[in-house]
Amino acid sequence: MGAAAAAMANAEPVKLAERYEIQPGAPIPLLNAVGGNAFTAKALREKRIEPFAIICHGSILPRMDICSTVGSLDNATHMRLLDWGLVDWPQDRGRRYCLVFERPGGKRLMGSLTDTLDPMPEDQLTRQIIHPLVSALKELSSRGVVHGAIRPTNLFYRDLAGGGLMLGDCVSAQPGYGQPVLLETIERGMANPAGRGTGTMADDLYSLGVTLLILALGRNPLSGLDDEAVLQAKLERGSYPALVQQHRLPLAINEVVRGLLVDDPKQRWTLNDLDLWVAGRRLSPKQPQISRRAARPLEFQGSEYWHCRTLARAFARHAPAAASVIESGELDKWLRRSMGDDVRAEAVNNAIQTASSGKGGTQGDRLVARVCIALDPAAPIRYRGRAMMPDGIATMLADAFMRGESPQAVAEVIANQLPMFWVNVQTDFKPEFVPLVQSFDQLRGFLDRSSHGLGVERVLYEMNPTMPCMSSLVAKQLPTNPAELLRALDWIAAGGERHKDPIDRQIAAFLGARHKRGDELLYTQLGSGVEPMRRIIAMLTILSDIQARTGVDGLTHLASWVVALLDPAFRRFHNRPQQQEVRKMADAAAHNGRLTELLKVVDDPDALRRDRLEFEAAQIAYREADAEMDKIRHTIADRNSIIETSGRQVAAIASSLLSTVLVAGIILFFAF
C-alpha cells in the first residue's frame, strides 16, 4: 500500500453539513460513477437511511445546477440524491464536490458493456425497463432536465431480489461525458465527450433505444469495436442497421428499438409515442431518409468519399490537405456535378467567402472549420482537432481549464464566430438559437479585451455559472461565489502564502462574472503596468465592496495580507506623524478583519485632502523661506563686496601715507 493510500485508509471521517459522515478509508468501487468514486457514508440524523457518497474528481465539472431538481425527485425510478455540497478531502488537502445518494439495494445491471447476460424477454423488458424509464424520463422532461447517462451500466436493481430497476447518477459529470459512442447519437458521438452539450430528451431516448437493444440481445452487438469503428459503422449504414445487423428481436421490441434509433431527431419516437406503445397501440416507425450519394466519389488522402458527412469528417482530420482541395475549386465541382447539390455548393461558397473574418488560428483552420459545417450542418463544430456542439462549448472550455490544458482553440471557436455560422446554416430554425447567438456575440466582446476581468477567463465564468474559481491561489478550495472566495483568500493568508497579489486574472474574471454590482472600471487598474498604489487601492476597493455586500466577517488574515501590500498607499501621506498614525489605524482595522474600514483609513479623501493642503502650504512656506534665505544670502554677499572694496581703498591710502612718511623720514635722516 502506498503512502497516499495508507493516509486515506487512516483518514478521519469528513462531514457534509453535519448531516452525513463520509469514510475516506472505505471506498465502494462497485458504485463508482463517471464523475467520481464512491465511499461509505453514514446518516447522522435519519438513521433508517443507508447512504453512500460520490466524491467528484477534481478534473470534472459536476452538474451542480440541477442538484436541487434531481434532489426533489422522490420515486423508485431514480437513485435518490439526498444531499450535496463541498467537503474537506484529505487526499488533496483541499475541498471536493460531494454527492450523497441513497444506496440501491441491489447490484448494477451490467458491470461493463463487454459483459454478457441472459437476453431479457419482451415482458421483462417492458415491465422492468420501458415502463419505469419512460416514467422517469417524463418526470425529468417536465422539470426541464436531460439525464445524459442512460446506459445498461448505469441501471441498478432496487433490491436484492432483482424485482425492479432504477436510473443511476446523472449529476457527477456533464451529459454524455461518460457515454460510450455506442449509446450516443451520431452527431454527439462525433463530438469530444466534454463538448457534447446538454442535449435534448431525444438524445436520452436514443440512449434508451440502444440500452433496450443490448438487454434484448444480452450483449453489446458491436463488442470488440472501438468508438471510432462504432461511429464509422453508424455513419455508413445508419444507427439501426449498424447496431441490429442480422439479429432477430421480438417483434414489439424491434418496433420500439427501430423507432428510438432513427437518426433524424425529428422522426425519432418521442415520450408520447412510447406512451402510446405502452398503452398497446402499435406504431410504424418512419423509414429513415437516406443521405444523398454522389455519382462519383471525391478522392481525398487515398480514400474515396461518396457522402458529404464522411467527407467533412475527413476534412476535419486533415485540415491542411482539405484547404488545398477547397481552394482549388475541386470541392465545388464535385458538389455541383457529382453530388448535384447546388444548395450545398452555395453554402460552401459562403463559408469560403466568410472564412477571412474572425481572429486567431490560421486562414486554413477557419476555412476548413466553416466548410465542414456547411457540408454537415448537424454535426458538431470541428476546429483544430476538437469537436463540440454549440451548447457544449461552455463545458469544453471548462474541461480545458480543469485539466490544465490550453483553452486557446476553444476561445478561437468563439472569436472566429463559428457558432453563429453554425446557426446560419441550419435548415430548421429553433427559438433557442436567438439567445445562443446573442450570448456568443457578448462573449466575443469579452475575448476582444485582454485586461483583468476580461479575456478567455471571463468567458469561462460567464458560460459556466457553477464553475468554481480556478485561480491557483484558491483552486483547491473550490469557491463558487464571492463570499466563498473571500473565505478562501483568508484561509490562504492564514497559511502565510502572501507572496502574490490577492486578485489575479482568474479571480478578477470570476468576480467580474459573479459580482455584477461591482465597478468594472476598477478591474482595469489591476494590470502589472498600473502604478502600484493605484493597483492595490483598486484591489482593496473590490474586496471591501464584496465584503460589505456579502456580510462575510472576520477576514483578519486577508486584511493583514492587504496591509502588507499597502506601503505605496501609506506613502501618499507626506506628514510623517500622520503616516505613522495611518499605519497604526490600518493595523487596527486589519485586526478586526474589516476591509471597508481599512479602505476608509488608507483612502480617506478628507484626510488625503488635508494632508495635501498642509503639504502644499508647507511647500509654499518653504519656497518663501527659501526665497528669504536667498535674499539674505544676496545681502550678505553684497556687504562682503562692499567691505572688500573699502578695505582695499583703506589699505591703499594707508600704504600711501606710510610710504610718504617713510620717504620723508629718509630725506630728513639724510638731510640732518
Beta strands, then each sheet from edge to edge (+ up, - down):
strand 1: 14-16
strand 2: 20-27
strand 3: 36-43
strand 4: 51-56
strand 5: 81-89
strand 6: 94-102
strand 7: 155-157
strand 8: 165-167
strand 9: 298-300
strand 10: 303-305
strand 11: 381-383
strand 12: 386-388
sheet 1: 1+ 2- 3+ 4- 6+ 5-
sheet 2: 7+ 8-
sheet 3: 9+ 10-
sheet 4: 11+ 12-
end
